[in-house]
């Protein structure tokens, strides 16, 4: 079974939003910077997450995204499903046609594994992940790292003559 970047990035972005959006909205640009993800890819993922009612977009000054439900009510399996990612260890996608039009010898084994993985991910909420010390430390480090990069960029931009900024 492989979980593609779509599912991984969606969970990562939602965890970032849950951590940094406790009392404010969070921009996708900020999530993209902290998690080193493509902004356009995040926009696609958040369109899916918005459709299923996990996040809400807020327009205007101070706009961004926030969770629609408490972090304890959002589990990892639902995030993965929201972005149309499948949790399936079978070769046939669960259709029982692994060997021509019939099941293969190990179909039930992989179906059982898929069921176990789904149950495991369903039992883990964003709130549970947020409680983990390691998650908190990483999130704080990422915020500091991004703030340093922004300061460096602002310093460099300030040192470049304005007419050089627009030269192609």
C-alpha contacts under 8 A as a table, 3 or more apart, distances in Angstrom:
res1	aa1	res2	aa2	distance
1	X	87	X	7.42
1	X	88	X	6.10
1	X	89	X	4.21
1	X	90	X	7.27
2	X	89	X	7.60
3	X	6	X	7.86
3	X	7	X	6.27
3	X	8	X	6.86
3	X	85	X	7.60
3	X	86	X	7.69
3	X	87	X	7.03
4	X	7	X	5.80
4	X	8	X	6.51
4	X	85	X	7.61
5	X	8	X	4.93
5	X	9	X	5.59
6	X	9	X	5.41
6	X	10	X	6.08
6	X	45	X	7.48
6	X	80	X	7.94
6	X	83	X	6.92
6	X	85	X	6.93
7	X	10	X	5.16
7	X	11	X	6.28
7	X	79	X	7.47
7	X	80	X	4.85
7	X	81	X	7.98
7	X	83	X	6.70
7	X	85	X	5.84
8	X	11	X	5.36
8	X	12	X	6.17
8	X	80	X	7.72
9	X	12	X	4.96
9	X	13	X	5.91
9	X	37	X	7.79
9	X	42	X	7.93
10	X	13	X	5.18
10	X	14	X	6.07
10	X	42	X	7.78
10	X	45	X	6.35
10	X	46	X	7.94
10	X	79	X	6.69
10	X	80	X	6.87
10	X	83	X	7.29
11	X	14	X	5.14
11	X	15	X	6.09
11	X	76	X	6.54
11	X	79	X	6.24
11	X	80	X	6.95
12	X	15	X	5.16
12	X	16	X	6.17
12	X	35	X	7.67
13	X	16	X	4.99
13	X	17	X	6.10
13	X	31	X	6.46
13	X	35	X	7.53
13	X	42	X	7.82
14	X	17	X	4.94
14	X	18	X	6.05
14	X	79	X	8.00
14	X	126	X	7.81
15	X	18	X	5.00
15	X	19	X	6.13
15	X	126	X	6.14
15	X	129	X	7.71
15	X	130	X	7.43
16	X	19	X	5.15
16	X	20	X	6.01
16	X	21	X	7.92
16	X	31	X	6.58
16	X	139	X	7.26
17	X	20	X	5.32
17	X	21	X	5.20
17	X	26	X	6.43
17	X	31	X	7.29
17	X	65	X	7.66
17	X	66	X	6.86
17	X	67	X	7.38
18	X	21	X	5.34
18	X	22	X	6.21
18	X	66	X	7.82
18	X	67	X	6.94
18	X	71	X	6.51
18	X	126	X	7.09
18	X	127	X	7.91
18	X	130	X	7.76
19	X	22	X	6.21
19	X	130	X	6.71
19	X	136	X	7.99
19	X	139	X	7.45
20	X	23	X	7.91
20	X	24	X	7.65
20	X	26	X	6.82
21	X	24	X	4.96
21	X	25	X	5.39
21	X	26	X	5.69
21	X	65	X	7.95
21	X	66	X	6.15
21	X	67	X	7.76
24	X	66	X	7.40
25	X	58	X	7.47
25	X	62	X	7.03
25	X	63	X	6.15
25	X	64	X	5.00
25	X	65	X	5.06
25	X	66	X	5.21
26	X	30	X	6.88
26	X	31	X	7.44
26	X	63	X	7.37
26	X	64	X	4.81
26	X	65	X	5.14
26	X	66	X	6.58
27	X	30	X	5.28
27	X	31	X	6.54
27	X	63	X	7.04
27	X	64	X	4.25
27	X	65	X	6.07
28	X	31	X	4.97
28	X	32	X	5.92
28	X	39	X	6.63
28	X	42	X	6.82
28	X	43	X	7.26
28	X	64	X	6.93
28	X	65	X	7.49
29	X	32	X	5.05
29	X	33	X	6.16
29	X	39	X	6.20
30	X	33	X	5.10
30	X	34	X	6.17
31	X	34	X	5.23
31	X	35	X	5.94
31	X	36	X	7.96
31	X	37	X	7.74
32	X	35	X	5.32
32	X	36	X	5.35
32	X	37	X	4.63
32	X	38	X	6.03
32	X	39	X	5.53
32	X	42	X	7.23
33	X	36	X	5.10
33	X	37	X	6.81
33	X	146	X	6.56
34	X	142	X	5.44
34	X	143	X	6.27
34	X	145	X	7.80
34	X	146	X	5.97
35	X	142	X	7.54
37	X	41	X	7.48
37	X	42	X	7.23
38	X	41	X	5.20
38	X	42	X	6.28
39	X	42	X	5.06
39	X	43	X	6.22
40	X	43	X	5.02
40	X	44	X	6.50
41	X	44	X	5.20
41	X	45	X	6.37
42	X	45	X	4.99
42	X	46	X	5.98
43	X	46	X	5.17
43	X	47	X	6.16
44	X	47	X	5.20
44	X	48	X	6.73
45	X	48	X	5.28
45	X	49	X	6.33
45	X	83	X	6.24
46	X	49	X	4.75
46	X	50	X	5.80
46	X	55	X	7.49
47	X	50	X	5.12
47	X	51	X	6.23
48	X	51	X	5.14
48	X	52	X	6.61
48	X	82	X	6.13
48	X	83	X	5.58
49	X	52	X	5.45
49	X	53	X	6.40
49	X	54	X	5.41
49	X	55	X	5.96
49	X	79	X	7.42
49	X	82	X	5.86
49	X	83	X	6.78
50	X	53	X	5.07
50	X	54	X	5.79
50	X	55	X	4.95
50	X	56	X	5.94
50	X	57	X	7.61
51	X	54	X	7.76
52	X	82	X	6.52
53	X	56	X	7.14
53	X	68	X	6.43
54	X	67	X	5.95
54	X	68	X	5.22
54	X	69	X	6.63
54	X	74	X	7.63
55	X	65	X	6.49
55	X	66	X	5.59
55	X	67	X	4.45
55	X	68	X	4.92
55	X	69	X	7.86
56	X	65	X	5.57
56	X	66	X	5.51
56	X	67	X	6.25
56	X	68	X	5.87
57	X	63	X	7.45
57	X	64	X	5.77
57	X	65	X	4.56
57	X	66	X	6.74
58	X	63	X	4.76
58	X	64	X	5.19
58	X	65	X	5.88
58	X	66	X	7.77
59	X	62	X	7.72
59	X	63	X	4.73
59	X	64	X	6.65
60	X	63	X	5.09
67	X	70	X	6.95
67	X	71	X	7.45
69	X	73	X	6.32
69	X	74	X	7.11
70	X	73	X	5.43
70	X	74	X	7.05
71	X	74	X	5.40
71	X	125	X	6.68
71	X	126	X	5.04
71	X	127	X	4.80
72	X	75	X	7.47
72	X	125	X	5.38
72	X	126	X	6.00
72	X	127	X	4.67
72	X	128	X	7.07
73	X	125	X	6.63
73	X	126	X	7.85
74	X	78	X	6.97
74	X	79	X	7.45
74	X	125	X	5.41
74	X	126	X	6.01
75	X	78	X	5.54
75	X	79	X	6.60
75	X	121	X	6.94
75	X	122	X	5.47
75	X	123	X	6.72
75	X	124	X	5.42
75	X	125	X	4.01
75	X	126	X	6.08
76	X	79	X	5.16
76	X	80	X	6.33
76	X	121	X	5.27
76	X	122	X	5.97
76	X	123	X	7.88
76	X	124	X	5.98
76	X	125	X	6.08
76	X	126	X	7.05
77	X	80	X	5.18
77	X	81	X	6.16
77	X	118	X	6.25
77	X	121	X	4.90
77	X	122	X	4.82
78	X	81	X	4.98
78	X	82	X	5.96
78	X	122	X	7.03
79	X	82	X	5.04
79	X	83	X	6.79
80	X	83	X	5.65
80	X	84	X	6.80
80	X	85	X	5.44
80	X	86	X	7.41
81	X	84	X	5.05
81	X	85	X	5.32
81	X	86	X	6.62
82	X	85	X	7.37
87	X	114	X	6.31
87	X	117	X	7.38
87	X	118	X	6.60
88	X	93	X	6.30
88	X	94	X	7.08
88	X	110	X	7.90
88	X	111	X	7.36
88	X	114	X	5.03
89	X	93	X	7.66
89	X	110	X	5.29
89	X	111	X	6.65
89	X	113	X	6.63
89	X	114	X	5.33
90	X	93	X	5.55
90	X	94	X	5.98
90	X	107	X	6.53
90	X	110	X	5.10
90	X	111	X	6.12
90	X	114	X	7.57
91	X	94	X	7.62
91	X	98	X	6.17
92	X	95	X	5.61
92	X	96	X	6.23
92	X	97	X	5.90
92	X	98	X	4.79
93	X	96	X	7.82
94	X	111	X	7.00
95	X	98	X	7.60
96	X	101	X	7.46
96	X	102	X	6.04
96	X	103	X	4.73
96	X	104	X	7.73
96	X	107	X	7.17
97	X	100	X	5.83
97	X	101	X	4.35
97	X	102	X	4.51
97	X	103	X	5.14
97	X	104	X	7.59
98	X	101	X	6.84
98	X	102	X	6.14
98	X	103	X	5.13
98	X	104	X	5.41
98	X	107	X	7.50
99	X	102	X	5.28
99	X	103	X	5.69
99	X	104	X	5.26
100	X	103	X	7.95
103	X	107	X	6.00
104	X	107	X	5.31
105	X	108	X	7.91
106	X	109	X	5.23
106	X	110	X	6.52
107	X	110	X	5.39
107	X	111	X	6.09
108	X	111	X	4.92
108	X	112	X	5.99
109	X	112	X	5.21
109	X	113	X	6.33
110	X	113	X	4.94
110	X	114	X	6.15
111	X	114	X	5.09
111	X	115	X	6.31
112	X	115	X	5.06
112	X	116	X	6.27
113	X	116	X	5.06
113	X	117	X	6.18
114	X	117	X	5.16
114	X	118	X	6.16
115	X	118	X	5.21
115	X	119	X	6.17
116	X	119	X	5.13
116	X	120	X	6.10
117	X	120	X	5.06
117	X	121	X	6.20
118	X	121	X	5.23
118	X	122	X	5.95
119	X	122	X	5.01
119	X	123	X	6.28
120	X	123	X	5.31
120	X	124	X	6.88
121	X	124	X	5.36
122	X	125	X	7.48
124	X	128	X	6.38
124	X	129	X	7.33
125	X	128	X	5.22
125	X	129	X	6.55
126	X	129	X	5.11
126	X	130	X	6.14
127	X	130	X	4.97
127	X	131	X	6.38
128	X	131	X	5.26
128	X	132	X	6.97
129	X	132	X	5.49
129	X	135	X	6.84
130	X	133	X	7.86
130	X	135	X	6.20
130	X	136	X	6.55
131	X	135	X	7.53
131	X	136	X	7.42
132	X	135	X	5.38
132	X	136	X	6.53
133	X	136	X	5.16
133	X	137	X	6.20
134	X	137	X	5.11
134	X	138	X	6.14
135	X	138	X	5.22
135	X	139	X	6.08
136	X	139	X	5.19
136	X	140	X	6.18
137	X	140	X	5.24
137	X	141	X	6.15
138	X	141	X	5.05
138	X	142	X	6.08
139	X	142	X	5.15
139	X	143	X	6.27
140	X	143	X	5.15
140	X	144	X	6.31
141	X	144	X	5.12
141	X	145	X	6.07
142	X	145	X	5.04
142	X	146	X	6.15
143	X	146	X	5.30
143	X	147	X	6.20
144	X	147	X	5.10
144	X	148	X	6.25
145	X	148	X	5.19
145	X	149	X	6.39
146	X	149	X	5.07
146	X	150	X	6.21
147	X	150	X	5.12
147	X	151	X	6.24
148	X	151	X	5.11
148	X	152	X	6.18
149	X	152	X	5.07
149	X	153	X	6.11
150	X	153	X	5.08
150	X	154	X	6.08
151	X	154	X	5.10
151	X	155	X	6.07
152	X	155	X	5.07
152	X	156	X	6.14
153	X	156	X	5.08
153	X	157	X	6.03
154	X	157	X	5.09
154	X	158	X	6.04
155	X	158	X	5.11
155	X	159	X	6.36
156	X	159	X	5.13
156	X	160	X	6.52
157	X	160	X	5.35
157	X	165	X	7.95
158	X	161	X	7.65
160	X	164	X	6.62
160	X	165	X	6.91
161	X	164	X	5.49
161	X	165	X	6.89
162	X	165	X	5.30
162	X	166	X	7.35
163	X	166	X	5.97
163	X	167	X	6.91
164	X	167	X	5.25
